[in-house]
Amino acid sequence: MRELTEAARRKGFSRKGPGNDESCAPGFIVVPYHPESSPEACWMCFVFALPPEGADPGIPGRALGGPYRLDIAVRDFYSLAKAGRKTRDLFLARLVWKAASRAKD
């Protein structure tokens, strides 16, 4: 994640991702939502920090960091590893939990 955020700063992208406090998370989920063409071809992405091991499973939405916005160059985006099925399913469950808890607030 540090390399991607540094690349965003170096290339002059407007969305620069999580700060240093979140860049040490055990992993990240990157969700592209819109292509961008300036200053170079990239994807506008939401970045979610995965919770640390042992995070309270009873409150999954609160353990998920983000979303942060980050522009990722097309070449860098397609070089990222794909999330496994288990990670994807846990992420979706946590995202739904987070959305539902915000609706109650």
All heavy atoms as an XYZ file, in Angstrom:
812
protein
N       0.839     -1.188      0.000
C       0.000      0.000      0.000
C       0.880      1.246      0.000
O       0.555      2.232     -0.650
C      -0.930     -0.026      1.209
C      -1.926      1.093      1.214
S      -2.958      1.323     -0.251
C      -3.692     -0.251     -0.500
N       1.985      1.187      0.718
C       2.881      2.352      0.731
C       3.372      2.686     -0.675
O       3.472      3.843     -1.051
C       4.055      2.094      1.658
C       3.673      2.161      3.103
C       4.864      1.999      4.005
N       4.423      2.064      5.385
C       4.901      1.320      6.336
N       5.858      0.463      6.099
N       4.442      1.439      7.566
N       3.691      1.664     -1.464
C       4.164      1.909     -2.832
C       3.075      2.550     -3.684
O       3.353      3.458     -4.474
C       4.628      0.597     -3.471
C       5.899      0.053     -2.880
C       6.273     -1.301     -3.457
O       5.783     -1.654     -4.547
O       7.041     -2.000     -2.797
N       1.841      2.086     -3.527
C       0.735      2.660     -4.299
C       0.455      4.106     -3.896
O       0.199      4.953     -4.752
C      -0.527      1.813     -4.140
C      -0.485      0.425     -4.773
C      -1.724     -0.372     -4.383
C      -0.356      0.523     -6.276
N       0.482      4.397     -2.592
C       0.236      5.772     -2.165
C       1.386      6.690     -2.581
O       1.150      7.835     -2.967
C      -0.010      5.864     -0.642
O       1.101      5.304      0.057
C      -1.282      5.145     -0.250
N       2.613      6.193     -2.534
C       3.747      6.992     -3.005
C       3.645      7.262     -4.507
O       3.928      8.360     -4.971
C       5.068      6.294     -2.688
C       5.528      6.480     -1.268
C       5.699      7.937     -0.891
O       6.328      8.696     -1.670
O       5.192      8.330      0.165
N       3.245      6.246     -5.272
C       3.073      6.413     -6.722
C       1.994      7.455     -7.004
O       2.143      8.284     -7.909
C       2.726      5.086     -7.386
N       0.903      7.443     -6.238
C      -0.172      8.429     -6.427
C       0.339      9.841     -6.171
O       0.037     10.769     -6.931
C      -1.342      8.110     -5.508
N       1.134     10.008     -5.138
C       1.702     11.337     -4.849
C       2.683     11.764     -5.941
O       2.651     12.891     -6.407
C       2.400     11.309     -3.491
C       1.446     11.298     -2.333
C       2.190     11.288     -0.991
N       1.262     11.271      0.115
C       0.719     10.161      0.613
N       1.025      8.991      0.122
N      -0.131     10.241      1.620
N       3.549     10.847     -6.330
C       4.578     11.144     -7.337
C       3.962     11.501     -8.692
O       4.440     12.385     -9.390
C       5.507      9.932     -7.459
C       6.744     10.153     -8.273
C       7.683      8.955     -8.260
N       7.059      7.727     -8.717
C       6.736      6.691     -7.932
N       6.984      6.719     -6.641
N       6.172      5.616     -8.441
N       2.881     10.827     -9.064
C       2.253     11.033    -10.372
C       1.261     12.196    -10.384
O       0.700     12.525    -11.418
C       1.567      9.751    -10.826
C       2.565      8.637    -11.086
C       1.888      7.346    -11.461
C       2.953      6.274    -11.685
N       2.412      5.049    -12.214
N       1.010     12.784     -9.224
C       0.112     13.932     -9.158
C      -1.366     13.566     -9.150
O      -2.204     14.394     -9.501
N      -1.705     12.340     -8.743
C      -3.108     11.942     -8.656
C      -3.776     12.704     -7.514
O      -3.140     13.049     -6.519
C      -3.242     10.437     -8.407
C      -2.787      9.573     -9.562
C      -2.321      8.290     -9.324
C      -2.825     10.007    -10.865
C      -1.912      7.473    -10.370
C      -2.424      9.210    -11.918
C      -1.972      7.933    -11.658
N      -5.075     12.944     -7.629
C      -5.773     13.715     -6.600
C      -6.207     12.860     -5.409
O      -6.356     13.384     -4.312
C      -6.980     14.429     -7.207
O      -7.855     13.501     -7.788
N      -6.413     11.578     -5.582
C      -6.810     10.690     -4.493
C      -5.577      9.890     -4.087
O      -4.994      9.181     -4.889
C      -7.956      9.780     -4.936
C      -9.264     10.560     -5.066
C     -10.263      9.886     -5.988
N      -9.905     10.014     -7.383
C     -10.125     11.098     -8.133
N     -10.680     12.153     -7.624
N      -9.778     11.122     -9.390
N      -5.179     10.010     -2.803
C      -3.900      9.470     -2.377
C      -3.972      8.381     -1.316
O      -2.968      8.006     -0.734
C      -3.006     10.599     -1.909
C      -2.679     11.548     -3.065
C      -1.936     12.759     -2.594
C      -1.608     13.718     -3.706
N      -2.707     14.257     -4.434
N      -5.143      7.847     -1.034
C      -5.268      6.677     -0.179
C      -5.112      6.925      1.298
O      -5.146      8.051      1.772
N      -4.913      5.821      2.045
C      -4.811      5.918      3.498
C      -3.523      6.599      3.937
O      -2.530      6.592      3.220
C      -4.839      4.457      3.951
C      -4.339      3.684      2.790
C      -4.776      4.461      1.571
N      -3.560      7.165      5.127
C      -2.361      7.770      5.696
C      -1.441      6.701      6.273
O      -1.735      5.499      6.233
N      -0.348      7.126      6.827
C       0.635      6.203      7.377
C       0.088      5.370      8.522
O       0.537      4.255      8.746
C       1.884      6.956      7.840
C       2.702      7.464      6.675
O       2.642      6.922      5.579
N       3.450      8.525      6.911
N      -0.885      5.905      9.266
C      -1.451      5.159     10.382
C      -2.163      3.889      9.922
O      -2.188      2.902     10.634
C      -2.401      6.032     11.191
C      -3.500      6.650     10.339
O      -3.226      6.958      9.155
O      -4.614      6.830     10.844
N      -2.740      3.875      8.738
C      -3.455      2.701      8.227
C      -2.610      1.859      7.280
O      -2.998      0.747      6.937
C      -4.727      3.123      7.498
C      -5.826      3.591      8.410
C      -6.482      2.456      9.185
O      -6.304      1.288      8.846
O      -7.174      2.781     10.158
N      -1.475      2.360      6.843
C      -0.712      1.623      5.837
C      -0.045      0.366      6.400
O       0.522     -0.410      5.654
C       0.329      2.529      5.182
O       1.258      2.972      6.132
N      -0.144      0.146      7.706
C       0.444     -1.042      8.325
C      -0.600     -2.134      8.574
O      -0.331     -3.085      9.299
C       1.124     -0.666      9.640
S       2.542      0.416      9.409
N      -1.779     -1.998      8.014
C      -2.817     -3.020      8.174
C      -2.323     -4.344      7.589
O      -1.452     -4.352      6.718
C      -4.097     -2.573      7.475
N      -2.885     -5.473      8.040
C      -2.432     -6.766      7.525
C      -2.778     -7.013      6.055
O      -2.230     -7.895      5.424
C      -3.131     -7.780      8.426
C      -4.296     -7.048      8.993
C      -3.905     -5.614      9.063
N      -3.669     -6.236      5.512
C      -4.043     -6.379      4.107
C      -5.065     -5.331      3.727
O      -5.592     -4.617      4.582
N      -5.322     -5.246      2.431
C      -6.250     -4.244      1.919
C      -7.114     -4.860      0.836
O      -6.686     -5.766      0.130
C      -5.485     -3.052      1.317
C      -4.668     -2.306      2.322
C      -3.365     -2.675      2.600
C      -5.221     -1.234      3.006
C      -2.616     -2.001      3.532
C      -4.474     -0.543      3.936
C      -3.169     -0.927      4.211
N      -8.320     -4.337      0.705
C      -9.202     -4.668     -0.405
C      -9.313     -3.398     -1.244
O      -9.613     -2.323     -0.721
C     -10.607     -5.086      0.071
C     -10.552     -6.321      0.951
C     -11.542     -5.281     -1.104
C     -10.342     -7.614      0.219
N      -9.044     -3.516     -2.543
C      -9.116     -2.383     -3.458
C     -10.301     -2.608     -4.385
O     -10.396     -3.634     -5.047
C      -7.811     -2.260     -4.274
C      -7.923     -1.143     -5.293
C      -6.615     -2.043     -3.348
N     -11.210     -1.634     -4.407
C     -12.425     -1.731     -5.215
C     -12.439     -0.577     -6.214
O     -12.617      0.581     -5.824
C     -13.687     -1.675     -4.330
C     -14.948     -1.794     -5.168
C     -13.638     -2.743     -3.241
N     -12.235     -0.858     -7.503
C     -12.275      0.220     -8.497
C     -13.715      0.676     -8.724
O     -14.646     -0.122     -8.696
C     -11.707     -0.445     -9.753
C     -12.063     -1.877     -9.601
C     -12.004     -2.162     -8.120
N     -13.905      1.990     -8.908
C     -15.258      2.463     -9.167
C     -15.375      3.375    -10.384
O     -16.476      3.607    -10.863
C     -15.869      3.141     -7.928
C     -15.203      4.418     -7.480
C     -15.629      5.655     -7.948
C     -14.169      4.387     -6.554
C     -15.033      6.824     -7.520
C     -13.571      5.560     -6.119
C     -13.998      6.767     -6.605
O     -13.414      7.926     -6.180
N     -14.257      3.890    -10.917
C     -14.378      4.756    -12.082
C     -13.010      4.921    -12.738
O     -12.018      5.130    -12.044
C     -14.911      6.129    -11.654
C     -15.395      6.966    -12.775
N     -14.559      7.723    -13.568
C     -16.640      7.173    -13.273
C     -15.261      8.354    -14.477
N     -16.533      8.034    -14.320
N     -12.952      4.870    -14.077
C     -11.670      5.139    -14.750
C     -11.385      6.639    -14.767
O     -12.296      7.462    -14.760
C     -11.886      4.599    -16.158
C     -13.361      4.685    -16.371
C     -13.995      4.479    -15.024
N     -10.116      6.972    -14.783
C      -9.661      8.364    -14.837
C      -8.598      8.445    -15.926
O      -7.845      7.498    -16.123
C      -9.076      8.755    -13.481
C      -8.474     10.124    -13.406
C      -9.510     11.217    -13.257
O     -10.127     11.567    -14.279
O      -9.704     11.712    -12.144
N      -8.536      9.552    -16.632
C      -7.558      9.650    -17.721
C      -6.496     10.713    -17.508
O      -5.549     10.798    -18.284
C      -8.278      9.910    -19.041
O      -8.984     11.123    -18.959
N      -6.629     11.531    -16.476
C      -5.672     12.607    -16.286
C      -5.157     12.605    -14.857
O      -5.953     12.425    -13.930
C      -6.374     13.935    -16.574
O      -5.511     15.015    -16.355
N      -3.905     12.722    -14.589
C      -2.800     13.005    -15.496
C      -2.310     11.784    -16.274
O      -1.520     11.925    -17.207
C      -1.704     13.525    -14.569
C      -1.979     12.890    -13.269
C      -3.473     12.734    -13.196
N      -2.768     10.589    -15.927
C      -2.471      9.397    -16.723
C      -3.596      8.395    -16.477
O      -4.366      8.540    -15.538
C      -1.096      8.816    -16.370
C      -1.060      7.772    -15.317
C       0.326      7.200    -15.081
O       1.260      7.958    -14.798
O       0.457      5.972    -15.142
N      -3.696      7.399    -17.335
C      -4.772      6.405    -17.194
C      -4.657      5.702    -15.849
O      -3.607      5.174    -15.492
C      -4.697      5.396    -18.326
N      -5.758      5.724    -15.091
C      -5.775      5.082    -13.774
C      -7.208      4.713    -13.409
O      -8.150      5.027    -14.131
C      -5.173      6.011    -12.716
S      -6.125      7.515    -12.412
N      -7.337      4.020    -12.295
C      -8.641      3.699    -11.722
C      -8.810      4.498    -10.445
O      -7.893      4.557     -9.624
C      -8.742      2.211    -11.369
C      -9.058      1.334    -12.517
C      -8.200      0.542    -13.211
C     -10.345      1.140    -13.103
N      -8.862     -0.115    -14.198
C     -10.185      0.225    -14.155
C     -11.607      1.651    -12.854
C     -11.252     -0.184    -14.951
C     -12.663      1.243    -13.650
C     -12.476      0.335    -14.683
N      -9.973      5.109    -10.258
C     -10.341      5.662     -8.959
C     -10.806      4.459     -8.144
O     -11.643      3.681     -8.619
C     -11.495      6.649     -9.087
C     -11.162      7.902     -9.815
S     -12.661      8.918     -9.815
C     -12.318      9.971    -11.192
N     -10.262      4.318     -6.945
C     -10.564      3.133     -6.146
C     -10.931      3.506     -4.717
O     -10.478      4.522     -4.190
C      -9.347      2.205     -6.093
S      -8.806      1.601     -7.689
N     -11.742      2.661     -4.109
C     -11.937      2.689     -2.666
C     -10.995      1.645     -2.105
O     -10.881      0.532     -2.640
C     -13.372      2.325     -2.279
C     -14.370      3.399     -2.589
C     -15.396      3.166     -3.469
C     -14.287      4.648     -1.980
C     -16.333      4.144     -3.759
C     -15.214      5.632     -2.266
C     -16.239      5.379     -3.153
N     -10.318      1.979     -1.019
C      -9.406      1.056     -0.350
C      -9.927      0.835      1.062
O     -10.219      1.791      1.790
C      -7.976      1.633     -0.294
C      -7.056      0.708      0.478
C      -7.445      1.874     -1.695
N     -10.057     -0.429      1.441
C     -10.487     -0.806      2.778
C      -9.350     -1.562      3.447
O      -8.787     -2.486      2.846
C     -11.723     -1.711      2.721
C     -12.929     -1.041      2.141
C     -13.139     -1.030      0.771
C     -13.846     -0.413      2.955
C     -14.254     -0.416      0.216
C     -14.962      0.211      2.415
C     -15.169      0.208      1.044
N      -9.010     -1.188      4.669
C      -7.972     -1.883      5.425
C      -8.611     -3.067      6.145
O      -9.632     -2.920      6.815
C      -7.333     -0.937      6.431
N      -8.013     -4.235      5.974
C      -8.505     -5.412      6.675
C      -8.172     -5.292      8.159
O      -7.142     -4.716      8.521
C      -7.879     -6.676      6.090
C      -8.260     -6.975      4.638
C      -7.523     -8.213      4.148
C      -9.758     -7.172      4.498
N      -9.027     -5.829      9.012
C      -8.787     -5.715     10.452
C      -7.616     -6.594     10.887
O      -7.294     -7.588     10.227
C     -10.099     -6.211     11.050
C     -10.663     -7.122     10.029
C     -10.240     -6.558      8.697
N      -6.990     -6.242     11.997
C      -5.902     -7.073     12.505
C      -6.433     -8.427     12.969
O      -7.618     -8.571     13.275
C      -5.342     -6.260     13.667
C      -6.418     -5.304     14.040
C      -7.241     -5.069     12.815
N      -5.540     -9.396     12.995
C      -5.910    -10.716     13.507
C      -6.459    -10.551     14.919
O      -5.956     -9.756     15.709
C      -4.693    -11.640     13.528
C      -4.278    -12.112     12.153
C      -5.332    -12.995     11.478
O      -5.907    -13.880     12.146
O      -5.581    -12.771     10.291
N      -7.489    -11.297     15.234
C      -8.071    -11.248     16.571
C      -9.052    -10.118     16.781
O      -9.493     -9.886     17.891
N      -9.406     -9.388     15.721
C     -10.400     -8.320     15.866
C     -11.723     -8.930     16.277
O     -12.053    -10.051     15.897
C     -10.553     -7.561     14.553
N     -12.482     -8.215     17.062
C     -13.747     -8.715     17.600
C     -14.713     -9.061     16.468
O     -15.187     -8.171     15.760
C     -14.362     -7.655     18.506
C     -15.641     -8.116     19.187
O     -16.095     -9.256     18.927
O     -16.169     -7.346     19.996
N     -15.003    -10.362     16.267
C     -15.908    -10.744     15.176
C     -17.349    -10.331     15.416
O     -18.152    -10.305     14.512
C     -15.780    -12.271     15.121
C     -15.347    -12.656     16.486
C     -14.526    -11.513     17.020
N     -17.685     -9.972     16.667
C     -19.045     -9.549     16.971
C     -19.368     -8.179     16.419
O     -20.512     -7.804     16.282
N     -18.361     -7.399     16.095
C     -18.564     -6.068     15.548
C     -17.726     -5.942     14.275
O     -16.791     -5.162     14.208
C     -18.149     -4.977     16.553
C     -18.643     -5.296     17.955
C     -18.681     -3.620     16.110
C     -18.144     -4.338     19.004
N     -18.065     -6.702     13.243
C     -17.201     -6.723     12.066
C     -17.096     -5.405     11.327
O     -16.055     -5.074     10.797
C     -17.825     -7.798     11.182
C     -19.229     -7.913     11.651
C     -19.224     -7.561     13.095
N     -18.132     -4.620     11.289
C     -18.076     -3.371     10.552
C     -17.134     -2.360     11.167
O     -16.531     -1.550     10.486
N     -16.987     -2.393     12.465
C     -16.126     -1.441     13.144
C     -14.651     -1.802     12.999
O     -13.791     -0.978     13.183
C     -16.491     -1.359     14.616
C     -17.949     -0.994     14.825
C     -18.134     -0.080     16.000
N     -19.531      0.054     16.362
C     -20.402      0.802     15.729
N     -20.043      1.455     14.672
N     -21.643      0.892     16.124
N     -14.358     -3.048     12.676
C     -12.969     -3.485     12.549
C     -12.406     -3.193     11.156
O     -11.217     -3.307     10.949
C     -12.868     -4.979     12.853
N     -13.248     -2.831     10.226
C     -12.831     -2.583      8.846
C     -12.430     -1.118      8.693
O     -13.202     -0.226      9.000
C     -14.002     -2.910      7.920
C     -13.752     -2.984      6.431
C     -12.755     -4.082      6.113
C     -15.061     -3.253      5.710
N     -11.215     -0.858      8.238
C     -10.749      0.526      8.074
C     -11.116      1.082      6.718
O     -11.115      0.376      5.724
N     -11.420      2.351      6.682
C     -11.721      2.984      5.409
C     -13.204      3.286      5.290
O     -13.925      3.226      6.250
N     -13.649      3.591      4.112
C     -12.922      3.545      2.850
C     -12.043      4.777      2.654
O     -12.373      5.875      3.101
C     -14.014      3.498      1.805
C     -15.165      4.220      2.416
C     -15.064      3.954      3.900
N     -10.946      4.556      2.017
C     -10.033      5.603      1.590
C     -10.130      5.667      0.079
O     -10.407      4.661     -0.562
C      -8.593      5.274      1.996
C      -8.475      4.939      3.454
C      -8.420      3.621      3.875
C      -8.451      5.948      4.411
C      -8.331      3.307      5.215
C      -8.367      5.633      5.751
C      -8.306      4.321      6.151
O      -8.225      4.008      7.482
N      -9.870      6.820     -0.486
C      -9.904      6.946     -1.948
C      -8.476      7.019     -2.461
O      -7.650      7.736     -1.905
C     -10.711      8.170     -2.340
C     -12.183      7.956     -2.007
C     -13.040      9.134     -2.278
N     -12.669      9.766     -3.529
C     -13.222     10.868     -3.986
N     -14.156     11.463     -3.308
N     -12.836     11.392     -5.127
N      -8.206      6.267     -3.514
C      -6.860      6.189     -4.068
C      -6.943      6.009     -5.574
O      -7.727      5.202     -6.065
C      -6.116      5.001     -3.453
C      -4.715      4.683     -3.972
C      -3.750      5.821     -3.652
C      -4.208      3.384     -3.362
N      -6.137      6.777     -6.302
C      -5.998      6.579     -7.740
C      -4.843      5.610     -7.957
O      -3.764      5.795     -7.393
C      -5.688      7.892     -8.454
C      -6.867      8.851     -8.451
O      -7.996      8.406     -8.196
O      -6.650     10.045     -8.721
N      -5.066      4.584     -8.764
C      -4.038      3.583     -9.043
C      -3.866      3.490    -10.550
O      -4.841      3.263    -11.285
C      -4.421      2.200     -8.472
C      -4.639      2.305     -6.957
C      -3.348      1.171     -8.802
C      -5.110      1.004     -6.314
N      -2.624      3.670    -11.011
C      -2.326      3.560    -12.440
C      -2.798      2.206    -12.955
O      -2.735      1.198    -12.237
C      -0.834      3.733    -12.687
N      -3.284      2.175    -14.183
C      -3.843      0.953    -14.761
C      -2.860     -0.214    -14.652
O      -3.231     -1.313    -14.233
C      -4.268      1.188    -16.229
C      -4.634     -0.100    -16.921
C      -5.423      2.177    -16.288
N      -1.622      0.036    -15.017
C      -0.615     -1.036    -14.971
C      -0.446     -1.576    -13.544
O      -0.373     -2.784    -13.334
C       0.702     -0.493    -15.501
C       1.778     -1.512    -15.568
C       3.033     -0.904    -16.133
N       3.912     -1.953    -16.575
C       4.914     -1.769    -17.368
N       5.171     -0.586    -17.842
N       5.672     -2.770    -17.709
N      -0.384     -0.683    -12.564
C      -0.246     -1.106    -11.166
C      -1.496     -1.845    -10.690
O      -1.405     -2.822     -9.948
C       0.007      0.099    -10.259
C       1.342      0.771    -10.523
O       2.254      0.097    -11.060
O       1.476      1.962    -10.196
N      -2.667     -1.354    -11.116
C      -3.912     -1.991    -10.682
C      -3.967     -3.453    -11.125
O      -4.290     -4.334    -10.338
C      -5.129     -1.233    -11.232
C      -6.424     -1.877    -10.854
C      -6.967     -1.665     -9.602
C      -7.082     -2.707    -11.739
C      -8.154     -2.281     -9.235
C      -8.270     -3.317    -11.389
C      -8.811     -3.105    -10.124
N      -3.634     -3.708    -12.390
C      -3.732     -5.075    -12.893
C      -2.619     -5.988    -12.382
O      -2.685     -7.199    -12.564
C      -3.823     -5.077    -14.416
C      -5.177     -4.582    -14.870
C      -5.323     -3.369    -15.523
C      -6.324     -5.311    -14.594
C      -6.566     -2.901    -15.900
C      -7.572     -4.851    -14.963
C      -7.693     -3.653    -15.611
O      -8.937     -3.185    -15.969
N      -1.628     -5.420    -11.698
C      -0.584     -6.252    -11.104
C      -0.931     -6.669     -9.678
O      -0.229     -7.490     -9.087
C       0.759     -5.513    -11.111
O       0.748     -4.452    -10.191
N      -2.022     -6.118     -9.115
C      -2.411     -6.478     -7.748
C      -2.937     -7.904     -7.698
O      -3.581     -8.385     -8.629
C      -3.495     -5.523     -7.237
C      -3.090     -4.054     -7.096
C      -4.310     -3.219     -6.730
C      -1.995     -3.906     -6.068
N      -2.681     -8.571     -6.564
C      -3.176     -9.935     -6.360
C      -4.697     -9.904     -6.184
O      -5.254     -8.963     -5.612
C      -2.522    -10.550     -5.131
N      -5.343    -10.925     -6.688
C      -6.795    -11.052     -6.535
C      -7.110    -11.572     -5.138
O      -6.381    -12.406     -4.590
C      -7.361    -12.039     -7.562
C      -7.032    -11.677     -8.989
C      -7.937    -10.603     -9.492
C      -7.762    -10.376    -10.969
N      -7.084     -9.181    -11.302
N      -8.192    -11.106     -4.574
C      -8.632    -11.584     -3.265
C      -9.191    -12.997     -3.403
O      -9.876    -13.309     -4.380
C      -9.695    -10.669     -2.691
N      -8.918    -13.809     -2.414
C      -9.475    -15.160     -2.387
C     -10.951    -15.125     -2.021
O     -11.474    -14.098     -1.559
N     -11.612    -16.229     -2.221
C     -13.054    -16.309     -1.951
C     -13.382    -15.994     -0.495
O     -14.303    -15.234     -0.202
C     -13.580    -17.694     -2.310
C     -15.069    -17.831     -2.058
C     -15.553    -19.201     -2.382
N     -15.420    -19.381     -3.830
C     -15.942    -20.400     -4.495
N     -16.588    -21.339     -3.852
N     -15.803    -20.491     -5.780
N     -12.614    -16.552      0.445
C     -12.885    -16.333      1.866
C     -12.719    -14.857      2.222
O     -13.562    -14.282      2.898
C     -11.947    -17.190      2.719
C     -12.188    -17.067      4.185
C     -11.264    -17.977      4.976
C     -11.491    -17.797      6.464
N     -10.573    -18.616      7.243
N     -11.638    -14.238      1.742
C     -11.407    -12.815      2.013
C     -12.521    -11.977      1.420
O     -13.050    -11.065      2.070
C     -10.048    -12.375      1.440
O      -9.023    -13.158      2.030
C      -9.788    -10.907      1.695
N     -12.912    -12.291      0.187
C     -13.991    -11.539     -0.466
C     -15.299    -11.664      0.311
O     -15.991    -10.681      0.553
C     -14.180    -12.046     -1.897
C     -15.230    -11.250     -2.664
C     -15.676    -11.963     -3.916
N     -16.349    -13.196     -3.545
C     -16.245    -14.341     -4.209
N     -15.502    -14.425     -5.275
N     -16.895    -15.413     -3.810
N     -15.643    -12.879      0.730
C     -16.894    -13.087      1.449
C     -16.897    -12.379      2.809
O     -17.903    -11.781      3.202
C     -17.167    -14.574      1.621
C     -17.503    -15.267      0.307
O     -17.741    -14.562     -0.699
O     -17.511    -16.513      0.275
N     -15.767    -12.432      3.527
C     -15.675    -11.723      4.806
C     -15.762    -10.214      4.606
O     -16.420     -9.512      5.369
C     -14.376    -12.085      5.518
C     -14.312    -13.482      6.118
C     -12.899    -13.784      6.604
C     -15.315    -13.630      7.251
N     -15.122     -9.724      3.561
C     -15.177     -8.298      3.257
C     -16.614     -7.860      2.980
O     -17.078     -6.856      3.511
C     -14.281     -7.974      2.060
C     -14.528     -6.612      1.492
C     -14.144     -5.477      2.177
C     -15.167     -6.464      0.265
C     -14.376     -4.208      1.657
C     -15.393     -5.210     -0.257
C     -15.004     -4.073      0.439
N     -17.314     -8.609      2.147
C     -18.700     -8.249      1.828
C     -19.580     -8.261      3.070
O     -20.411     -7.364      3.262
C     -19.260     -9.171      0.749
C     -18.653     -8.969     -0.643
C     -19.153    -10.035     -1.604
C     -18.949     -7.577     -1.169
N     -19.392     -9.248      3.939
C     -20.175     -9.311      5.179
C     -19.879     -8.101      6.059
O     -20.796     -7.489      6.619
C     -19.860    -10.605      5.927
N     -18.620     -7.735      6.168
C     -18.254     -6.575      6.988
C     -18.774     -5.281      6.375
O     -19.200     -4.371      7.079
C     -16.751     -6.514      7.167
C     -16.287     -7.598      8.088
C     -14.833     -7.541      8.353
N     -14.574     -8.489      9.435
C     -13.411     -8.963      9.728
N     -12.363     -8.594      9.035
N     -13.266     -9.811     10.717
N     -18.739     -5.190      5.062
C     -19.228     -3.993      4.388
C     -20.733     -3.828      4.605
O     -21.219     -2.734      4.898
C     -18.905     -4.066      2.894
C     -19.085     -2.806      2.079
C     -18.210     -1.686      2.613
C     -18.745     -3.085      0.625
N     -21.467     -4.917      4.507
C     -22.915     -4.872      4.753
C     -23.175     -4.480      6.197
O     -24.046     -3.659      6.493
C     -23.564     -6.229      4.402
C     -24.977     -6.306      4.915
C     -23.534     -6.446      2.897
N     -22.399     -5.061      7.125
C     -22.560     -4.735      8.545
C     -22.331     -3.239      8.767
O     -23.077     -2.579      9.467
C     -21.584     -5.552      9.376
C     -21.675     -5.308     10.846
C     -21.140     -4.271     11.542
C     -22.374     -6.104     11.801
N     -21.437     -4.366     12.861
C     -22.194     -5.480     13.057
C     -23.113     -7.260     11.713
C     -22.730     -5.998     14.222
C     -23.645     -7.773     12.883
C     -23.461     -7.148     14.110
N     -21.286     -2.707      8.156
C     -20.951     -1.301      8.322
C     -22.065     -0.418      7.764
O     -22.459      0.563      8.384
C     -19.622     -1.003      7.613
C     -19.005      0.303      7.982
C     -17.594      0.399      7.432
C     -16.858      1.571      8.027
N     -15.456      1.586      7.678
N     -22.577     -0.769      6.603
C     -23.657      0.012      5.990
C     -24.914     -0.044      6.842
O     -25.587      0.974      7.037
C     -23.938     -0.499      4.581
N     -25.238     -1.221      7.355
C     -26.439     -1.368      8.187
C     -26.301     -0.603      9.486
O     -27.272      0.023      9.947
C     -26.692     -2.846      8.455
N     -25.124     -0.598     10.094
C     -24.942      0.115     11.355
C     -25.002      1.625     11.150
O     -25.453      2.358     12.014
C     -23.632     -0.295     12.030
O     -22.528      0.130     11.284
N     -24.542      2.112     10.000
C     -24.639      3.553      9.711
C     -26.100      3.960      9.509
O     -26.483      5.067      9.822
C     -23.822      3.913      8.484
C     -22.363      4.007      8.779
C     -21.622      4.569      7.619
N     -20.204      4.670      7.948
C     -19.274      4.945      7.093
N     -19.584      5.157      5.827
N     -18.017      5.020      7.454
N     -26.894      3.079      8.918
C     -28.309      3.391      8.681
C     -29.055      3.551     10.009
O     -30.022      4.307     10.091
C     -28.940      2.307      7.828
N     -28.593      2.835     11.056
C     -29.239      2.912     12.361
C     -28.878      4.186     13.111
O     -29.605      4.614     13.981
C     -28.840      1.712     13.220
C     -29.377      0.400     12.707
C     -28.884     -0.732     13.569
C     -29.273     -2.073     12.987
N     -28.737     -3.191     13.768
N     -27.722      4.773     12.787
C     -27.236      5.965     13.519
C     -28.031      7.188     13.241
O     -28.752      7.500     12.511
C     -25.765      6.241     13.187
C     -24.861      5.145     13.717
O     -25.289      4.407     14.618
O     -23.725      5.056     13.237
